[in-house]
Amino acid sequence: MPIYIWKGRTASGTIENGEIAASNPEEVHRILRERRVVPTSVRPKPREITLPFLKGKVSSKDISIFTRQFSVMINAGLPLIRCLEIQVQQVKSERFKDILRGLISSVESGSTLADGLRTYKDTFGELYINMVEAGEKGGALASILGRLAEYLEKADEIKRKIKGAMIYPAMIAMVAVGSVAIMLLFVIPTFADMYAGLGAQLPGITRFVIWLSDFLKSYIVYMLVVIIVLIVALRFYYKTEDGHLRIDAFLLKVPIFGTLINKQAIARFSRTLSTLLASGVNILDSLEITSGTTGNKVVENAILRSRTSIAQGESIAEPLSKEKAIFPPMVVQMITIGEQTGGLDEMLEKVADFYDDEVDQAVQNLMSALEPIVIIFLAVVIGGMVMAMYLPIFQMASQFIG
């Protein structure tokens, strides 16, 4: 649908301007008259030749900021369409601008905001759409958007903490691998050429390091190709139902990392379910939406099995207690108390806060453990290679002195 740039005078006499998606200029005039704006200028927006992939994707941070600002404007009493138009001018992502213009067009044609959001389900997700729908039906869109903004901000915060905490160990690991590769590809061959001219019998460790250097020089291209093929194959396999389940199950069993993944999944489950229940979404829909936000197929299947049991009349805690490998007794007990007291959403929020802290602490512990491990690896491997290369020199020196 074409976009028109308009300028007009409001009933109070102020001059305003903006953009409207409409079929023709007459429709723009009609929409402006409904808003009690006298248009002074309406013109088509110039077409921009932009390749879709150059517009970028909408990040979770973009959606989080949009939701917070949107909730503030709705709470202040601004009309829905006007809020979206202001957001079009404020967001930086061209892709997000296009989505918001589509939302404006959808709402102006008579659809609800939730129906408009469903057109862009890949961007906003089921959680977002269902909460907005519950807010519109209950007449509490502003408060629902505020709760949704808080949820997105906390989710972004924990994601940022995990990424930030892993940067330093990842950089050290990259330096370690790079240093070893440089030693084997460039430094060791120099020593190998020098010793080849001597014709002396080299110690076993020196011969092994020289062999390792020759092997890497001869087969590094093939090794890189094999690694790339394995990564691509693994990614394709992960996209299959069986591959997704098997890899996620394996990740949960990995020492240290598995516990971290499980805790993060529980935190997401608890916070998402709490937010949906507090927003008025029914329990079965909430569990179905929540299952897709945990980030692990094994946990997702456990939640869906629990949903089936709950649909048959069981309490929430009862089927979850059977998934002992996923949900610890403490989580089940907290949910049981929440059901008995009628404050399940509040209890789930406390569980989420607890596990967010657990994830944060686990990441810090992991970082503290990885740092000395990588440093020791660097010292042993590089130090061992240096010693192996200088060992023949020391032996020749001792024979000369002797």
N, C-alpha and C positions, 0 to 999 in steps of 0.2 A: 504494500500500500504506500502511495506517495507521502512524503513528509512536506508540510507547509510551515514556513516561518511567518509568524504573525506579530503585529504590534497593534495595541488598542488602548482605549481609555476606559477605566472602570467607573462605577457609579460615584465613587468618591473623587473622581477627577485625576487620579494618578495614571501614569503611563506604564503599561506592562508589555512584556513580549515573551515569546516562547515558541515551541514547536508542537504541531498537532499532526497525527497520522490520519488522513482522510482520503476519501475517494476523489473528491474535487473541491475547488475553492468554495462552492456553495455550502458544502457540508461543514467546512471550517467556520463560515459565517454563522451557520445555525448553532454549532457548538458554542461559539463565543457569545451569541445572544443568550443562550441558556445560562451562561455564567455571568450574565449582565455586564458584558464587555462590548463596547462599540469598536469594531475593528477599523483601523485607519490604514492598515497595510497587510495584505496577504499575498505571499509569493512562494512558488515551489522552492524547496531547498535544492541547491545544486547537487547533482549526482557526483559522488566521489568514487573514483576507480580504485577499489581496494580489494586485493585478494583475500578471501575468507581466512586463510591460515595466518595472514599478517595481522589480523585483528586480535589475535591472542585468545586465551581462554579466561573465563571468569574464575578468579581464585576464591577460596573460602574466606579470605580476609576482605575481599571486595563485598561479598554477600553479607558478612558480619557488620561492616561499616554501614552499608546500605540499610540493613534491618534496624540498626540502632537509630539512625537518622530518621528513617521512615516512622518508627514508633514515636519518636519525639514530635514529629510534625502532625501525625494523626492525633496524638494526645493533646496537641495545642488547638485542635479543631479545624485544621486545614482540610479542604475537600480531597478525596482520594486522588482524583485526576491531577490536581494541582501538586500534590506531594510527589507523584511520579514524574511530572514535568520538571520540577525542581531537581529531582535526582538525575534526570537525563543530563542536565547542565553540569552537575557536580561530579558524576563518575568519570573516571579517566579511560576505562576500557571501552574501545569502540564496539566490541562484541556485546558488552553489558548495555551500552546505549541502545543498540538495536533491539535487545531483549525488552528493555523498558518501554521503548516506543511500541513494540508489539503488544505489551501489556496495556498500555494506554488505549490503543486501538480496540483491544478486546473488551475492556471495561466500558469504553464509550459505546460499543455496539450492544451493550446490555448484559454481558457476562459478569459473573462474580470475579473477584480477584483470584480466588482459588482456582477457578476454571481457567483463567488466563495463565496462571502459574503452571498448570498441568501441561500446557503446550511446551514448556521449557523444563520438563521434569528432570532431564539430565543435568541441568544447571542447579536447580533448587532442591531436588530430592523429595521423596515421599514424606519425610518428617516435616519439612518446611510447609509443604502444601496442605497436609492434614491439620497442622496446627492453625494455619491461616483460615482454613475452612471452618474449624471449630470456633475460632474467634469471630468470624463473620456470622455464623449461626447464633452464637451466644451474645452478640452485640458487645463483645469485649476485645475488638481487634487490637486496640492500642496496648492493652495489658498483655495480650498474647504475643504481640510483636516484641514487647519489652522482655518478656520471658524467653522468647526465642533468641533475641539478641544476646542475652546473658548466657544462654546455652552455647551459642556459636563462639562467643568470646572466650569462654572457659575451655572449649574444645580446641580453639586455636592456640590458647596459652600453653596447654599441656603438650600439643604437637610441637610448638616452638621450643619448649624446654627440652624435649627429647632430641630434636634436631640439633639444637645448640650444644647440648651435652656430648653428642656424638661427633661433633666436628673435630675436636682436638685429637681424640684417639684415632680418628680416620686419617687426619693429616700425618700423624706420627707413623701410622702403618704405611701410608703412601711413601713417606720419606725412607722408611726401612726397606721396602721393596725396591724403590728406585736406587738406593745406595748399593744394595746387593747386586742389582742388574748392572750398574755402572762398573762395579768392581770386577764382575765376571766377564763383561764384554770388552772392557778397555784397559783395566789395570793388570789383571792376571795374564793376558796375552803378552804383555811387555816382559814380565818376569819369565814366562815360558820360553820366549825367543832367546832371552839371555842365558837360561839354563841349558837350552838345546845346544848352544855353542860350546858348552863346557864338556859335554859328554859324560858327566858324572852320574852315579846312581842316586836318584832323588828319594827322599823319604816317602812313605806310603801316603801320608796326608797331603803332601805337596802334589803327588801324581794324581790323587783324587780330585783336588781343586782344579788342576789344569784340565783334567778330563771333563769336569763339570762345565768349565769355561768353553772348551771346544764343542761340547754337546749343545750348549745354549746358542753359540754362534751359528752352528750348522742348522739347528732346528727351530730357532726362535719364531720364524715366520709361520711355520707349520703349527707351532704351539699356540700362537695368537689366533690363527684361523680356527683351530679346534676349540679354543676357549670361546670365541665369538659364536661359533655354531652351537655349542652347548648352551650358552646363555639364551640364544634365540629359540632353540628347541625347548628349553625349560619354560620360557615365557609362553610359548604356544601351548605346551602341556598344561600350564597353570590356568589357562583360559578354558580348558575342558572341565566338566563337572568332576570326573574322577581325579584328574590331576590337581585341581584346586583343593579337594578334600584331603588327598594324600600328603600334599606339600604342607598344608596348614596343620595337619596332625603331626607331621614330623617336626615342624617348627615348635609346637607346644612341648615336645619332648627334649628339645635341645637344652642342655644345662644352662642356667642363668637366663638366657634369652627367652626360653619357653615360659618361665615364671613371669618375666616382664610382659610378654605378650598376653598371657592369661589375665594378669592384673589390669592391663590397659583395656582388655575386652570387657571385664567386669565393670570398670569405671564407666565405659561408654554405655554399656547396657543399663546400668543404674541411672545415670544422668538422663539418657534419652527417654527411658520409661517414665521416670519421674516428671520430666517436662511434658510429655504427652498426656499423662494422667491428670496432671494439674491443669492442663489446657482443656480438659473435657473430652478427650478422645477415649472411646471405649477400650476395655482391656485387651480384647482379641485383636483389634486393629493396631493397638499400641505395640503388642508383642510382635506382630508381623512386621511392622515398620522397624522396630528396635532390632530385630534379628539381622537386618541388612546393614546395620551401622556398626557392628562389633568388630569388623575387619578380619574375622577368622571363620572359616566355613564350619569347623567343628563346633564352635560356640553357637553359630547361627543355627545349625541343625538341632543342638540341644534346646535352644529357645523355642524352635518350631515344634519339637516333640512335646515340650511343656505346654505350648499353646493348644495342642490337640487335646491334652488331658484336661486343661482348664475349660475348654469348650464342652467337655463331657460332664462338667459339674464339680471338678476338684478345685481346691484353693490354689493360689499362685505358688505358695511355698512348697506344697506337697510334691508336685512333679519336679520342681527345681532341686529338691533334696535328693532325688534319684540320680541327678547328674553330678555326683561327688567329684569327678575328675575336673569339672569346670567351676562349680559353685561351692566354695568352702562353707562349712557349717555356720560360720559367723554371718555370712550373707543371708543364708536361709533363715536364721533366727531373727535377724533384723526385719526381714520381709514378713515373717510370721507376726512379729510385734506390730508392725505397721498395719497389717490386715485386721488384727484384733482391736486396735485402737482407732481405726478409721483414718490414720494419717500415713498411708502407704507412700504417697508422693514425697512427703517430708522425710520419711525414713530412707527411701531410696536416694534422696539428695545427700543425706549424711553418709550413706555407703559410698556414693560417688566421690564425695570430698575425701573420705578416708583412703580410697584406692588411688585417687589422683595423687595424694601425698605419698602413698606407697610406691607408685610408679616413679615419682620424682626422686624419692630416696633410692630406689633400685637403679635408676639411671646414673645417679651420682656415685653409687657403690661400684657400678660397672665401669664407669670412667676411671675411678680411682684404682680399680684392679687392672684395667687394660694398660694404663700408662706405664707402670713398672714392668709389666710383661713384655711390652714392645721394646722398651729400653734395654731390658735384659737380652731380648732376642737380637737387637742390634749389636750389643756388646759381644755376645757369644759368636754370632755368625761372622760379622765383619772382623772382629778381633781374631777369630779362628782362621779366617782366610789370610789375614796379614801375617799371623804367626807361621802359617803353612808356607807362605812365600819367602819369609826370611829365615826359616829353619835351615835350609841348605847353606846359606851364608854363614850362619852361626857354626854349623858343623865344619865347614871348610876353615873357618877362623880358628876353631879349637884344634884341628889337625895341624894347621900351620904353626900355631903356638907350641903344640906338643912336639 
